[in-house]
Amino acid sequence: MNLTQEEASRAQAILEQLCYEMKTVIVGQDRFLERILIALIAHGHILVEGPPGLAKTLTLKCLAALLDLEFQRIQFTPDLMPSDLIGTRIYHPGTGSFRTELGPVMSHFVLADEINRAPAKVQSALLEAMQEGQVTIGRETHELPHPFFVMATQNPIDTEGTYPLPEAQLDRFLMKITLDYPTAQEEWVILQRMTDTSQELSLKPVLDSTALIQLIDSARAVYLDPGLMHWIVDFVQATRNTMTEVQAGVVNLQKTIRYGASPRGSLALAQCAKARALIRGRTYVIQEDIIELVLDCLRHRVILTYEGMARGETTDSVLNGLLAQRAEEN
């Protein structure tokens, strides 16, 4: 299916209205709001890392309200069980039969709050649902709602007693987004809004699930030039190579990167670049779309060595170095 310019412009207008309505509640965080919309229409899930109190829960709750879809927040704790997430079978003595009770994961929008505070078996249950689009309870398989979107959060502070997500499971998230504190001006606006009792913000649905599915299909139909596909593949391959040349000489990535990005990284960059192009009202991807999303799509897929981390390297700094190298070559 070829996406027409008229369809792209119509999708852009809808997404701009959606973003505008979210900004009536959420102060600042423009980049975060755009990344959520990108992940949503790219049909993926996101991992968000940032200090508490940055409106992560409120953002997803507002988005669900604007789309008139069901929202569930699950607080991950050390005593959480997989059945608390996906559901279980309950025995009824009166009838002598079992009845299936579905869990909160059977919603369109799921917030997995502080996912690293629950043990591995609970994390795996959620990630399996994300990957397969279904849950199995006993011998019964239940399809998850469509669309289905998960936003998992991690708190970078107070990591005592947490269960870090294994690197292989992190790979299942389309993007990892990092948040920082608001500016002084933004925090002043937040304070003003939250203390002004005369204004009550109410969100009315902007579009429904059918329209959202159409946007997802439109994003898939955005054209990605084979030359840009080669750019993506070459960049992801560079994270796996042991040596790379830069202007100052030769940097040995073998001493910095333990594992490079998987093929899911290439797919994520392509999907997200298409979604960003649609948000910009284009029927085709440009190189800027890809470059803008490199960090978000690959930062959780590149694993550094202990030596690299001891030198103060981060995945963002390594990826920025590779981007700078590409800019020098061009």
Residue pairs with C-beta under 8 A, 6 or more apart in sequence:
1 217
1 221
2 221
2 223
2 283
3 218
3 221
3 222
3 223
3 278
3 283
4 283
5 283
7 218
7 283
8 218
8 222
8 278
8 281
8 282
8 283
9 281
11 215
11 218
11 278
11 281
12 278
12 279
12 280
12 281
14 206
14 207
14 211
14 215
15 37
15 41
15 215
15 278
15 279
17 206
18 37
18 63
18 66
18 67
18 206
18 207
19 33
19 34
19 37
21 62
21 66
21 203
21 206
22 33
22 59
22 62
22 63
22 66
23 30
23 33
24 201
24 203
25 58
25 62
25 201
25 203
26 33
26 55
26 58
26 59
26 62
27 55
27 182
27 186
27 189
27 190
27 193
28 182
28 183
28 186
28 189
29 54
29 55
29 59
29 179
29 182
32 48
32 59
32 177
32 179
33 59
34 276
34 279
35 46
35 175
35 177
35 296
36 46
36 59
36 60
36 63
36 151
37 275
37 279
38 175
38 272
38 275
38 276
38 279
38 293
39 45
39 46
39 149
39 174
39 175
39 272
39 275
40 63
40 147
40 149
40 212
40 216
41 212
41 215
41 216
41 218
41 219
41 275
41 278
41 279
42 174
42 216
42 219
42 268
42 271
42 272
42 274
42 275
43 147
43 216
43 219
43 271
44 173
44 174
44 175
44 268
44 271
44 272
45 130
45 149
45 150
45 151
45 152
45 172
45 173
45 174
46 150
46 151
46 152
46 173
46 174
46 175
46 176
46 177
47 115
47 151
47 152
47 153
47 154
47 165
47 170
47 173
47 175
47 176
47 177
47 300
48 56
48 151
48 152
48 153
48 154
48 176
48 177
48 178
48 179
49 153
49 154
49 155
49 156
49 176
49 177
49 178
49 179
50 56
50 153
50 155
50 156
50 178
50 179
50 180
51 155
51 156
51 157
51 179
51 180
51 181
52 155
52 157
54 179
54 181
54 182
56 111
56 113
56 151
56 153
56 179
57 73
57 111
57 113
60 71
60 109
60 111
60 151
61 71
61 73
61 111
62 203
63 109
64 70
64 71
64 108
64 109
65 71
65 203
65 205
66 203
66 204
66 205
66 206
66 207
67 108
67 205
67 206
67 207
67 208
67 209
67 212
68 205
68 208
68 209
69 107
69 108
69 109
69 145
69 147
69 209
69 212
70 107
70 108
70 109
70 145
71 107
71 108
71 109
71 110
71 111
72 104
72 105
72 107
72 109
72 110
72 111
73 110
73 111
73 113
74 84
74 85
74 104
74 105
74 110
74 111
74 112
74 113
75 113
75 114
76 112
76 113
76 114
76 115
76 116
76 117
76 118
76 122
76 123
77 117
77 118
78 117
78 118
78 119
78 161
78 163
80 118
80 119
80 122
81 121
81 122
82 121
82 122
82 124
82 125
83 103
84 103
84 122
85 103
85 104
85 105
85 122
85 125
85 126
85 129
86 102
86 103
86 105
86 106
86 125
86 129
86 135
86 137
87 100
87 101
87 102
87 103
87 105
87 106
87 135
87 137
87 142
88 100
88 101
88 103
88 137
89 98
89 99
89 100
89 101
89 137
89 138
90 98
90 99
90 100
90 101
91 97
91 98
92 98
92 99
98 138
100 137
100 138
100 140
100 142
102 135
102 137
102 142
103 135
104 110
105 126
105 129
105 135
105 144
106 135
106 142
106 144
106 145
107 145
108 145
108 147
108 148
108 149
108 209
109 149
109 151
110 126
110 148
110 149
110 150
110 151
111 150
111 151
111 152
111 153
112 126
112 150
112 151
112 152
112 153
113 153
114 153
114 154
114 155
115 123
115 126
115 152
115 153
115 154
115 165
116 123
116 154
116 155
116 159
116 162
116 163
116 164
116 165
117 161
117 162
117 163
118 163
119 163
120 163
120 166
123 163
123 165
123 169
124 169
125 135
126 150
126 152
127 169
127 172
128 135
129 135
129 144
130 148
130 150
130 172
131 172
133 143
133 144
133 146
133 148
134 141
134 142
134 143
134 144
135 141
135 142
135 144
136 142
146 209
146 213
147 209
147 212
147 213
147 216
152 173
154 165
167 259
167 303
170 176
170 300
170 301
171 262
171 264
171 265
171 300
171 301
172 264
173 300
174 268
174 271
174 272
174 297
175 268
175 272
175 293
175 296
175 297
176 296
176 299
176 300
177 296
178 299
181 187
182 190
193 199
193 201
215 278
218 278
219 271
219 274
219 275
219 278
220 274
222 274
222 275
222 277
222 278
222 282
222 283
222 284
222 285
223 283
223 284
223 285
224 270
224 273
224 274
224 284
224 285
225 284
225 285
228 273
228 285
228 286
228 287
228 290
229 270
231 287
231 290
232 266
232 269
232 270
232 273
232 290
233 266
235 269
235 294
235 322
235 326
236 260
236 261
236 263
236 265
236 266
236 269
236 298
237 260
238 244
238 260
238 322
239 253
239 257
239 260
239 261
239 265
239 298
239 301
239 302
239 318
239 319
239 322
240 257
240 259
240 260
240 261
241 253
241 260
242 252
242 253
242 254
243 250
243 251
243 252
243 253
243 254
244 250
244 251
244 253
244 322
244 325
245 251
245 325
246 321
246 324
246 325
246 328
247 325
247 328
251 321
253 318
255 305
255 307
255 308
256 304
256 305
256 307
256 308
256 311
256 313
256 318
257 302
257 303
257 304
257 305
257 308
257 318
258 303
258 304
258 305
258 308
259 302
259 303
260 301
260 302
261 298
261 301
261 302
262 301
264 301
265 297
265 298
265 301
268 297
268 298
269 290
269 293
269 294
269 297
269 298
272 293
272 296
272 297
273 285
273 289
273 290
273 293
274 285
274 289
276 285
276 289
276 292
276 293
277 283
277 284
277 285
277 286
277 289
280 289
291 323
294 319
294 323
295 316
295 319
295 320
298 315
298 319
299 315
299 316
299 319
300 315
302 315
302 318
302 319
303 315
304 313
304 314
304 315
304 318
308 318
